[in-house]
Amino acid sequence: MITILIVEHRFTGYSVKLKSEHADEFEEAIASLKRLIPAYSRRYSPPLKEWRIELAAEDCLREWLDYLARNFAIQIEERQGGPAAGGGAHSRRPQPPAQPSKTEQAFATLHLLPSAPPELIKIVYRELAKLNHPDRGGNLRAMQEINAAFDHLAAQLGAKVA
């Protein structure tokens, strides 16, 4: 069974957390999320272990949940979050989420773990560049984010990456 917690943040989007006892189910759920929700509308937050989905991608989020419901046993818990949504489930005022470091954001943009070796970073960058390059029908904004992430990691790791 896959357990999904979805917190709606007014005016910004959704936070999505997944849990599963079976690694193959979990991996397929993440792969389908990446397949059905555009990269420019989703972002993984490593410190919070959650996906941030933009409000504009709400239809894609629902499509992803429908896909999971058709293929897996799922349990969905939905909540309202953020100060604009009212009291919600917590009596305390919610704390702002911890901001991931620029390096963590760069790894998340390239869909890599921080333990990824420099050779893999370079390979993934090239593949993402091929997929997202505007001259090949890709998204300019996504390509700019990919370039910035790779440049940051190259500066951090030095000549090993570049």
C-alpha positions, 0 to 999 in steps of 0.5 A: 500500500502507498500512503500519500499525504497531500497538503494544499497551500493556498495560492502556492500549490501542494506538498506531497509526501509518499510512504510505502513498505515496498520499494518497487511500488515506491519507485514506480510512484515516483517515476509516474509522478515525474512522468505525469507532472512537468519538471517545471511544476514540481520540485523535490525538497530533500530536507522535508522529504516531500514534493512541491507541486505548483498550483498550476499543475493541479490537473496533473496532480489529480491525473497522477493520483488517478493513475496510482489508484488504478494501479496500486492500493493507495491511501490518501490523506488531504489537509489544508496548510499554511497560515492563509488556510486557517487553523487546520490540524495543528493548534500551533502556528506552522513553522516555515519550511527549512530552505534547502541549500543551493547545493541541495536545490542543484542536486534536486533540479538534476534529479540526483542524490547528493552522493552522486559521483561527478561522472554521473552529474555530468552524464545526467546534465547532458541528458537533461540538456538534450531533453530540455534544450529550447532548440529541440522543443524543450522548455527554456525555463527548465533549461536555465534551471538545469544550467544553473544547477550544473554550473553551481555543482561544477563550481562546488566540485571543481574540475571533477565535474566540468 
